Amino acid sequence: MLADCAWSEGLGAVPAKTQRLKVFTTEYPPYASTQLPGQGGAVQMLRELLAPTAYEPNVVFRPWARLGIEIQQGAVDLVLLAWPGDIEQHRLLASLPWFSSRLGLYVRREDWRADGLGVAALRGREVAGVRDYAYPPQVHAAGMVVKPGLSDELNLRMLALRRHDLVLLERAVGRYLLTQLKLTPPGDAREPLWQEPALAELPMLVGVVRGRPHSQHLLNVLDQQFRDYVRSGRYQRLITRHGFDAFDAGALKS
């Protein structure tokens, strides 16, 4: 037995004393932000999952571009949140999916369609995106022309001003921004609304850095605590409160 470890049946080596974790995240409201209560819903959930364990998260906000550098420097144990491409690029151990990132379009109420907006109707259309965002292949496959802008917030403002007709944005992020911006009165023809269907849906994961102390045990603990969180009903309450899109958690409730 390792001197600094005990063993937990089914989970592997566990630290015998409190293990302080270096958690890398970035400003990404409503999931994570220094400006939100509890630093955002995803940070709150991480702390709740790890509270009864031997792990104590120390959440640090950094520009996303620094992730690779800080992993190489040994300054990161956990990445919150990550997408499949990030997991592959940085060779992270992937948790169970926590949320679903539904990427699609916001339109004005006057242009919203109850029957949805099909891909065929989007070919050749100009949509407002954000410069340097890495949009998934499904977005480019739709044949739209993505016009790079400065920020999601500015794009929504321009949509309400009828300067843009389509804004490319994650649904949960858009809902959060619109509650903060209050661009139009409810029901106004210029009010930005989410337009189904989503163009892409990606799982949002937690990435555990390989080679860090107890990395496999940490991953196992995270997944087990998450299963318990879902079964208890706390997960549903959290995503409802924060307006997140859930992945299909039905299998974990049984």
C-alpha positions in Angstrom: 0.0 0.0 0.0 1.3 3.5 -0.8 2.3 5.5 2.2 0.0 8.4 1.4 -3.0 6.4 0.2 -5.8 4.2 1.5 -8.0 2.0 -0.6 -11.6 2.4 -1.4 -13.4 -0.6 -2.9 -14.2 -0.2 -6.5 -12.5 3.3 -6.7 -8.8 2.5 -6.2 -6.2 4.5 -4.3 -7.6 7.4 -2.2 -5.6 10.1 -0.5 -5.3 9.5 3.2 -5.6 13.2 4.0 -7.3 16.1 2.3 -6.0 16.6 -1.3 -6.2 20.2 -2.5 -7.1 20.3 -6.2 -6.0 22.9 -8.7 -9.1 23.5 -10.9 -8.7 25.4 -14.1 -11.7 27.3 -15.5 -12.4 30.5 -17.4 -15.1 33.2 -17.4 -18.0 31.4 -18.9 -21.3 32.6 -17.4 -23.7 31.1 -16.3 -21.5 28.1 -15.8 -18.4 29.8 -14.2 -17.7 33.4 -13.4 -16.1 35.4 -10.6 -19.1 37.8 -10.9 -21.8 35.2 -10.1 -22.9 33.9 -6.7 -20.9 30.8 -5.9 -18.8 31.5 -9.0 -21.4 30.0 -11.2 -23.6 26.9 -11.3 -20.9 24.5 -12.6 -18.4 25.6 -9.9 -21.1 25.3 -7.3 -21.9 21.7 -8.4 -18.3 20.7 -8.4 -17.9 21.9 -4.8 -21.1 20.1 -3.7 -19.9 16.9 -5.4 -16.5 16.9 -3.7 -17.7 18.2 -0.3 -18.0 14.7 1.3 -14.7 13.5 -0.2 -11.0 13.8 0.5 -10.7 16.4 -2.3 -10.8 20.2 -1.8 -11.1 22.2 -5.0 -9.2 25.5 -5.5 -10.9 27.1 -8.5 -8.7 29.5 -10.5 -10.0 31.6 -13.4 -7.6 31.9 -16.4 -7.9 32.7 -20.1 -8.7 29.5 -21.9 -5.7 29.9 -24.2 -3.4 29.2 -21.1 -4.8 25.8 -20.5 -2.1 23.8 -22.4 0.7 25.8 -20.8 -0.6 25.3 -17.3 -1.1 21.6 -17.8 2.6 21.3 -19.1 3.7 23.3 -16.0 1.9 20.8 -13.7 -0.4 23.6 -12.4 -3.7 21.9 -13.1 -5.5 18.8 -11.7 -9.0 19.4 -13.1 -10.4 21.3 -16.0 -14.0 22.7 -15.7 -15.7 22.5 -18.2 -14.3 20.7 -21.3 -15.6 19.5 -24.6 -14.7 16.3 -26.5 -12.2 18.2 -28.6 -10.5 19.6 -25.5 -10.3 16.2 -23.9 -8.6 14.8 -27.0 -6.3 17.8 -27.5 -5.0 17.8 -23.9 -5.2 14.0 -23.3 -7.5 14.4 -20.3 -9.5 11.7 -18.6 -13.2 12.5 -19.3 -15.9 12.5 -16.7 -19.5 11.6 -17.4 -21.2 14.5 -19.2 -22.5 17.1 -16.8 -24.5 19.3 -19.2 -25.3 19.6 -22.9 -24.0 22.5 -24.9 -26.8 23.3 -27.4 -25.3 25.6 -30.1 -27.8 27.3 -32.5 -29.5 30.5 -33.5 -31.2 33.4 -31.8 -33.7 35.3 -33.9 -36.1 38.2 -33.3 -39.6 37.3 -32.2 -41.0 38.7 -35.5 -38.9 36.1 -37.4 -39.3 33.2 -35.0 -40.8 30.0 -36.6 -42.9 27.5 -34.6 -42.0 24.8 -37.1 -38.3 25.4 -36.6 -35.6 26.6 -39.0 -34.2 23.9 -41.2 -30.6 23.6 -42.4 -31.7 24.1 -46.0 -33.0 27.6 -45.1 -29.7 28.6 -43.7 -27.4 27.9 -46.6 -25.7 31.1 -47.7 -27.2 33.1 -44.9 -25.0 35.4 -42.9 -25.0 34.8 -39.1 -23.2 36.7 -36.4 -20.6 34.8 -34.5 -17.6 35.7 -32.3 -14.1 36.1 -33.5 -11.7 33.3 -32.4 -14.5 31.0 -31.3 -13.9 27.4 -32.5 -17.3 26.4 -33.8 -17.9 22.6 -34.3 -18.0 21.1 -37.8 -21.8 20.8 -37.7 -22.0 24.6 -37.8 -19.8 24.9 -40.9 -21.6 22.0 -42.6 -24.9 24.0 -42.4 -23.4 26.3 -45.2 -23.9 29.5 -43.2 -21.5 32.5 -43.6 -20.3 33.2 -40.0 -19.5 36.9 -39.6 -17.1 37.4 -36.8 -18.0 39.9 -34.1 -16.5 41.1 -30.8 -18.8 39.3 -28.3 -22.0 37.4 -27.8 -23.5 40.4 -25.9 -22.8 42.8 -28.7 -24.3 40.4 -31.2 -27.6 40.1 -29.2 -27.7 43.9 -29.0 -27.3 44.2 -32.7 -30.0 41.6 -33.2 -32.5 43.6 -31.2 -31.5 46.7 -33.2 -32.2 44.8 -36.5 -28.5 45.1 -37.5 -28.2 41.3 -37.5 -30.9 38.7 -38.4 -29.3 35.6 -37.0 -27.0 35.2 -34.0 -25.0 32.0 -33.4 -24.9 31.2 -29.7 -25.1 28.5 -27.1 -28.7 28.5 -25.8 -27.9 28.6 -22.0 -25.4 31.4 -22.5 -28.0 33.4 -24.5 -30.7 32.9 -22.0 -28.4 34.2 -19.2 -27.2 37.2 -21.2 -30.8 38.2 -22.1 -31.9 38.2 -18.5 -29.0 40.6 -17.7 -29.3 42.8 -20.8 -33.2 43.2 -20.9 -32.9 44.5 -24.4 -36.7 44.8 -25.2 -40.0 44.6 -23.3 -41.3 41.0 -23.2 -43.3 40.2 -26.3 -41.8 43.0 -28.4 -41.3 42.1 -32.1 -37.5 42.8 -31.7 -37.1 40.5 -28.7 -34.4 37.9 -29.2 -35.6 34.3 -28.9 -34.0 30.9 -29.2 -34.9 29.1 -32.5 -35.1 25.4 -32.6 -33.5 23.1 -33.6 -30.0 23.3 -32.3 -27.3 23.0 -35.0 -25.0 21.1 -32.7 -25.2 19.4 -29.3 -21.9 18.7 -27.4 -21.4 17.1 -24.0 -19.9 19.3 -21.4 -17.4 17.4 -19.3 -14.9 17.7 -16.5 -11.4 16.8 -17.5 -8.9 15.1 -15.1 -5.3 15.7 -16.0 -3.4 12.4 -16.5 -0.4 11.8 -14.3 -1.5 14.0 -11.5 -1.7 12.5 -7.9 -4.7 10.1 -7.6 -6.0 11.1 -11.1 -7.9 7.8 -11.7 -9.4 7.8 -8.2 -10.4 11.4 -8.6 -12.2 10.6 -11.9 -14.0 7.6 -10.3 -15.1 9.7 -7.3 -16.4 12.5 -9.5 -18.5 10.1 -11.6 -19.9 8.2 -8.5 -20.7 11.5 -6.7 -22.4 12.7 -9.9 -24.5 9.6 -10.2 -25.6 10.1 -6.6 -26.3 13.8 -7.3 -28.6 12.9 -10.2 -30.5 10.2 -8.2 -31.1 12.6 -5.3 -32.8 15.1 -7.5 -30.3 17.9 -6.7 -29.0 17.8 -10.3 -32.5 18.6 -11.7 -32.9 21.4 -9.2 -29.5 22.9 -10.1 -30.0 22.9 -13.9 -33.5 24.4 -13.5 -32.3 27.1 -11.2 -29.4 28.1 -13.6 -31.1 27.5 -16.9 -28.7 24.8 -18.1 -29.4 22.2 -20.7 -29.1 18.6 -19.2 -27.7 15.6 -20.9 -29.9 12.5 -20.8 -29.4 11.5 -17.2 -32.2 9.0 -17.2 -29.9 6.0 -17.1 -28.2 7.2 -14.0 -31.4 7.4 -11.9 -32.0 3.6 -12.0 
